Amino acid sequence: MEESSARRPRLALLTLCVTMFMSMLDNVIVNNALPRIGRDLDAGIGGLQWVAEGYSLVYAAFVLTGGALGDRYGRTRVFRLGLALFTLGSALAALAGTIGVLVGARMLQGVGAALLTPGSLTLIRHVFTDEKERAKAIATWSGVSALGLSVGPVVGGPMVEHLGWASVFWINVPIGVAGLLLAVRVLPDIPPRARRIDLGGLALSAPGLGLLVYALIEGPSRGWTDARVLGCGAAAAVLLLAFLLLELRLAEPMLELRLFRDGVLGGALLSGFMVSFGMFGASFFLPLMMQGILGWSPAAAGYAGLPMTAMLVVAAPLSGRLTARYGPRLPLVLGLLLCAAGLGGLSLYGDHARYPEYLWTLFAMGLGMGLTFTPVSIGVLQRVAPAQAGMASAAINTLRELGGVLGIAVLGAVLTNRLTDSLTVALHRLGVPVDAVGPIADAPTGAVHGGGGAAEALPGPLRAAVDGAFIDGIHLAVLCGAVALAVTAGLVAVLFGRARPTVVPEAALARPAEPAETRSA
């Protein structure tokens, strides 16, 4: 009986780690499948952006609501519901026959992930009451989350090549079923507590984010002055501004903006956001370059990510030790700078670069990512009272996913815009009509030439024009991401340096009494 009691926390941690690994894995495992999806479902770069964005966008929009639902109806119950929806969405994605159905299934996966992930850290705090054991559990959970992001491309490449693109979704089904069975047996039932659901915040944030991402994805192809693009961008700005104003008024908001008044909290949350911004953006278009421009197979493109995976494995325990000894500031700043260096370094290499030449960039990005995951979680949880742990956990996950959403959208827009401009100039010199620019620009996705590299379908001069324009677009995109990460590193260093090393008391986040009409708004 005692042995069973001793095993229960370990099994609970295993359950939480496996499900978190799966939800993080699904952020990136699909990336190596994108060229094949583009070929089989006849989708261009914009359509493939929606395949990648559908999951992250819905996750970011609903994860804060998922945290509130967990408080109101019970963390474990909502966790199980989220895992069931995620598993169902995975099966539907594997069976999808059109790009629209696939995007819809990805969105269902996002809803499931938004329900299951906010409760993970709260459940860890409930299961591990000893501070040292809890710190180890959080470090393990954070390391597994980071490993999911890094293993995705490595696992996904060979699966796509040998089993087809649907296999990257089928893999979630047995894992999800096993996770559900374990969750029923070993996860403790945390009593629910009365909490309002911020339906107004959800009604403003979800369409606001959706319209913003739509404008960013469609802008390069439709033109930034297109009426639909401008209208969606303006509507997104109004809705998101209204969301922020509403959150400042509510007694129990979806997103507690007062967290950002504390330097450590603000710096940690900003770090999680920006690492996802840079790394998710890079992980979207690098497989397109490897398979569409360099002509690599999906498996080869996947194996190319092994150095990054290895460094994440090394960095996870190192990050925990550095955080325990020096606090979160050092590993966060160092991790951000390494990510910036690796991402910026990719701009030094063109379509004729050999893999060993830019291998160091993968090592740098893997080490940088691995150094940031644990200190973000620990830095936030050390600064909030236990009652705010669920809300803080939801904020971490929201900003990470939102960073990924905007990274793919913004850096993808930079890439597509530069690609279109460069290709238009190059094709004009070759006497190719302007109307042909769009279809030719989709060559790297596999939609035009069958997924085996542009050389299979395009004549030599056109192939050279596409390759040059795509590389030009990637160079600008990674440079933008690198600059953003480097600036963030400096800002985080300043924010942590000014903060006092004290835990934020619960009262500091409490709001003054508000009129009844405000509280019911």
C-alpha positions, 0 to 999 in steps of 0.5 A, a space after each residue: 500500500 505504501 509502495 502504491 502511494 509512493 508510485 502515485 505521484 510519479 505516475 501522475 507526473 508521467 501522465 502530465 508530462 506525456 500529455 504536455 509532450 503531446 500538445 507541444 509536439 503537435 505544435 511542430 511535428 506537422 511542419 515537416 509534413 507541410 510540403 506533402 500536405 501542400 501537394 496532396 491537398 493542393 494548398 499554397 503557402 497561405 493554406 499551409 500557414 493556416 494548417 500551422 496557425 489553426 492549432 496555435 491560434 485557437 489554443 492561444 484564444 481559449 487557454 485562459 478560458 480553459 484555466 477559468 473552466 478548470 477553476 470552476 468545474 475542477 482542474 482534473 475534470 477539465 484536463 480529461 475533457 481537453 485530452 479527449 477533445 485533443 485525441 478526437 481532433 487528431 483522428 479527424 486531422 488524420 482522416 482529412 481529405 481537404 485543407 478546410 477539414 484539416 484546418 478545422 480538425 487542427 482547431 479542435 486539437 487547439 481547443 483540447 490543448 487549451 483545456 488540458 494544459 492550464 491545469 498541468 502546473 496546478 496539478 503538479 503543485 497539488 501532487 508535490 507538496 514538498 518544495 524541493 520535489 515540486 521544483 524537480 517536478 516542474 523542471 522535469 515537466 518544463 524539460 519534457 515540454 521543450 523536448 516535445 518542441 524539438 523532437 517534433 521535426 525529428 520524428 515527423 520527417 521519417 514518419 511523413 516519408 515512410 507512413 504519409 503525412 496523416 501519421 503525424 496525427 495518428 501518433 497522438 491517438 494511442 498516446 491520448 487514449 493511454 493518457 486518459 486511462 492514466 488520468 482517470 486512475 492517478 490524477 487527484 480530484 481538485 475541488 472546484 471553486 466559484 469563478 466567473 467565466 469571462 465570456 466578454 473577454 473570450 468574445 473579444 479576444 478570439 475574433 480579434 486574434 483570428 482577424 489579426 492572423 488573417 490580415 497577416 497571412 493574406 496581406 502579402 498575397 492580396 496586398 496590404 492596401 486591400 480593403 479586406 486586409 485593412 478592414 480585418 486589421 482595423 477590426 482586430 485592433 479595435 477588438 484587442 484594445 477593447 479586450 485589454 480595457 475590459 480586462 482592466 475593469 473586471 474583478 476576475 479577468 481572463 488575463 490578469 494584466 497586473 502580472 506585468 507590473 512586476 519586473 520578474 513576472 513581466 520579463 519571464 512572460 515576455 521571454 516565453 512569448 518571444 522565444 516562441 515568436 522566433 523559434 516557431 516562425 523559423 520551424 515553419 519555413 525551414 522545412 519548406 526550404 529544406 524540402 522545396 529548395 534544397 530537395 531534401 526528403 522529409 526524413 532528411 529534413 527531420 534528421 537535420 533537427 537532431 542537433 537541436 534536440 540533443 542540445 535541448 536534452 542537455 540544456 533542460 537539467 543545466 537550466 534547472 541548476 542555473 536557475 536554482 543557483 543564480 535565479 531565472 535572469 541568467 539562463 533567460 538572458 543567455 537563452 534569448 541571446 543564443 536563440 538570436 545568434 542561431 536564428 540570425 546566423 541562418 541568414 549567412 547561408 544560401 541555397 548552396 550551403 552545406 549542412 555542416 556549415 550552418 550546424 552551429 546555428 542549430 546547436 545555438 537555437 537548441 541550447 537557447 530554447 532549452 535554457 528558457 523553458 524552466 526559468 520561465 515557469 519557475 520565475 512566474 510561480 515563485 512570484 505569485 501566491 498559490 491561489 494565482 498559480 492556475 491563472 499564472 500557468 494559463 498566462 505562460 501557456 497563452 503567451 507562448 502559444 500567442 508568440 508562436 501564432 504571431 511568429 508564424 504570421 509575422 515572419 511568414 508575412 515578411 518571408 512571403 512579402 519579400 519572396 513575392 517582391 523579389 520574384 516579381 522583379 526576377 520574372 519580369 526580367 525573364 518575360 514571365 507575366 505578372 499573373 504567374 508570380 503567385 503559382 510559381 511562388 508556391 513551388 517550395 510548398 510542393 503544391 506545384 511540382 509534386 513535393 520533391 523540390 522545385 527542380 522537378 517541374 520548373 525550367 532552370 531560369 525559373 527554378 533559380 528565380 524561385 530559389 533566390 527569392 525564397 532564400 532572400 525572404 528567409 534571410 530577411 525573416 530570420 534577421 527580423 526574428 533575431 533582432 527581436 530576440 536580441 532586443 528582448 534579451 536586453 529588456 529582460 535583463 533590465 526588468 530582472 535587474 530592477 525587480 526586488 527578489 520577493 514573492 508577489 503577495 496575493 493581496 498585490 493582485 487583488 483589486 479594489 472594490 468596484 461598483 456592482 455594475 462594473 463587476 457584472 459587466 
